[in-house]
Amino acid sequence: MRAIVQRVTKANVTVGEEQVCSIGRGLCVLLGISVNDTQRDADYIVRKILNLRLFEDENGKAWSKSVMERDFEVLCVSQFTLQCILKGNKPDFHLAMPAELAQPFYDSILENMRSSYKPECIKDGKFGAYMQVHIQNDGPVTIELTSPAGPTDPKQLTKQEKQQQRKEKTRTKGPSESGRDKGTLRSRQDPNASSGAEGDVSSEREP
């Protein structure tokens, strides 16, 4: 999931000649949902949008307060073109979630924002419509967010799991197997010798 977050002094959305929503100072968010996105991606994006410290505090100190802390508004606009990939110079949107799936998912993201903040402060455009988005960027300040990507291909997942297992084995083993074998040989020759593997806590992972 991708989001372009812009700090604004005002923003509004019109469809045709009709203005469908507007906000004063706050954030305008362009949101692109991919075909692989899950609730975890949505939760990450919502949390980041509402907690980004893009505003000054009461004393004028920059980058100190979030949109929630300043009681400002958020205007969300669904924008599948954020999932664009280029084939030469032609945009391709097959990575974007199909509209019939994206609309209920997008609506659930809005509800998540409203339940996490003030419902009246969360506005949105008109899903699927041809919109004109008027943004007065404040700064300008523009932040790009991308939710953490995880493998969706089972083969890729298996590959990642194997890599992780190898890393964990390396951490817990300490010396290599060949080094351990040599250490075992030394200990047989000298009862007082140690391979260094036992009692080594340096390889333990922090919680």
C-alpha positions in Angstrom: 0.0 0.0 0.0 1.3 3.4 -0.9 0.3 6.8 0.3 1.3 10.3 -0.6 0.8 12.6 2.4 0.8 16.3 1.9 0.6 19.0 4.5 -2.0 21.5 3.4 -3.5 24.8 4.4 -6.7 23.7 2.5 -7.8 21.1 0.0 -11.0 20.1 -1.7 -12.4 17.6 -4.2 -14.8 18.4 -7.0 -16.6 16.0 -9.3 -17.8 17.8 -12.4 -19.0 21.1 -11.1 -19.9 19.8 -7.7 -17.6 20.1 -4.7 -17.9 16.9 -2.7 -15.7 17.7 0.2 -13.2 20.2 1.6 -10.8 20.6 4.6 -8.9 23.4 6.2 -5.4 22.9 7.6 -4.3 19.3 7.9 -3.3 16.5 5.5 -4.4 15.5 2.1 -3.7 11.8 1.5 -3.6 10.1 -1.9 -3.9 6.3 -1.2 -3.1 3.5 -3.6 -4.1 -0.1 -2.7 -2.3 -3.0 -4.3 -3.7 -6.4 -5.1 -1.6 -8.0 -2.4 -2.5 -5.6 0.5 -4.0 -7.0 3.7 -5.4 -5.5 6.9 -1.9 -5.4 8.3 -0.9 -3.0 5.5 -4.0 -0.8 6.2 -3.3 -0.7 9.9 0.3 0.4 9.2 -0.7 3.2 6.8 -3.5 4.5 9.1 -1.2 4.6 12.1 1.5 6.4 10.2 -0.8 9.0 8.7 -2.3 9.9 12.0 1.0 10.0 13.9 3.4 11.7 11.5 4.8 14.8 13.2 4.5 17.3 10.4 3.2 20.3 12.3 4.7 22.8 14.7 3.8 22.9 18.4 2.2 25.8 20.3 5.7 27.4 20.6 6.4 27.2 16.8 8.8 24.3 17.1 8.6 22.4 13.7 8.1 18.7 13.3 6.6 18.3 16.7 2.9 17.5 16.5 0.7 15.1 14.5 -2.6 15.9 12.8 -4.4 14.5 15.8 -2.5 16.5 18.3 -3.4 19.7 16.5 -7.0 18.7 15.9 -6.6 19.2 12.1 -8.4 17.4 9.3 -7.5 14.6 6.9 -8.8 14.4 3.3 -8.3 10.9 1.8 -8.5 10.3 -2.0 -8.3 6.8 -3.5 -5.7 6.8 -6.2 -5.0 3.5 -8.0 -2.4 5.1 -10.2 0.0 5.0 -7.3 0.4 1.3 -8.0 1.6 2.1 -11.5 4.5 0.3 -13.1 5.9 1.5 -16.5 6.2 -0.7 -19.6 8.4 1.6 -21.6 6.5 4.9 -21.4 3.1 3.3 -20.9 1.6 3.0 -17.4 0.4 -0.4 -16.3 -2.0 -0.8 -13.4 -2.3 -4.6 -13.0 -0.8 -4.4 -9.5 -3.7 -2.2 -8.3 -6.5 -4.0 -6.4 -9.6 -4.3 -8.6 -12.3 -1.7 -7.9 -14.9 -4.3 -6.7 -12.4 -5.4 -4.0 -10.7 -2.0 -3.4 -13.8 -0.1 -2.6 -14.9 -2.0 0.6 -11.2 -2.2 1.6 -10.8 1.6 1.2 -14.0 2.2 3.1 -12.7 0.0 6.0 -9.5 2.1 6.0 -11.6 5.3 6.4 -13.6 3.7 9.2 -10.3 2.7 10.9 -9.2 6.4 10.7 -12.5 7.6 12.1 -12.5 5.2 15.0 -8.8 6.1 15.8 -9.4 9.9 15.6 -12.5 12.2 15.3 -15.0 10.9 12.7 -15.9 14.5 11.6 -12.2 15.2 10.9 -11.8 12.5 8.3 -13.1 13.4 4.8 -12.8 11.6 1.5 -13.5 12.1 -2.2 -15.7 10.0 -4.4 -14.4 6.5 -5.0 -14.0 5.6 -8.7 -15.1 9.1 -9.9 -13.1 11.4 -12.2 -12.1 13.9 -9.6 -10.3 17.3 -9.5 -8.2 17.5 -6.3 -7.3 21.0 -5.4 -4.4 21.1 -2.9 -2.7 24.1 -1.3 0.5 22.4 -0.1 1.9 24.0 3.0 5.7 24.2 2.9 5.7 22.4 0.5 5.7 19.2 2.7 5.1 15.8 1.0 5.8 12.4 2.5 5.7 9.1 0.7 4.6 6.1 2.8 4.8 2.4 1.7 3.6 -0.4 3.9 6.2 -3.1 4.7 6.2 -5.6 2.0 6.1 -9.4 2.7 6.4 -12.2 0.2 3.1 -13.5 -1.3 4.6 -16.2 -3.5 4.7 -19.5 -1.6 8.1 -20.3 -3.2 9.5 -16.9 -2.2 8.1 -17.4 1.3 9.8 -20.8 1.6 13.0 -19.2 0.4 12.8 -16.4 3.0 12.0 -18.9 5.7 15.1 -21.0 4.8 17.2 -17.8 4.8 15.9 -16.9 8.2 16.5 -20.4 9.6 20.1 -20.2 8.4 20.6 -16.8 10.1 19.2 -18.2 13.3 21.4 -21.2 13.2 24.4 -19.0 12.6 23.5 -16.9 15.6 23.1 -19.8 17.9 26.0 -21.9 16.7 28.6 -19.2 17.2 31.7 -20.9 15.6 31.3 -22.7 12.4 30.7 -26.5 12.3 34.3 -27.0 11.2 35.5 -24.8 14.0 33.4 -26.8 16.5 34.8 -30.1 15.1 38.3 -28.8 15.7 37.3 -27.7 19.1 36.0 -31.1 19.9 39.2 -32.6 18.7 41.2 -30.3 20.9 39.1 -31.1 23.9 39.7 -34.8 23.4 43.4 -34.2 23.3 43.3 -31.7 26.2 40.6 -32.1 28.9 41.0 -28.4 29.8 40.5 -27.1 26.3 37.2 -25.5 25.3 35.6 -25.0 21.9 34.0 -21.8 23.1 30.5 -23.0 22.0 29.2 -23.8 25.5 28.2 -21.0 27.8 28.4 -18.4 25.0 25.6 -15.9 25.5 26.8 -13.4 23.0 24.8 -15.1 20.3 21.5 -14.9 22.2 18.9 -12.6 20.5 17.4 -9.8 22.4 13.7 -10.1 23.1 
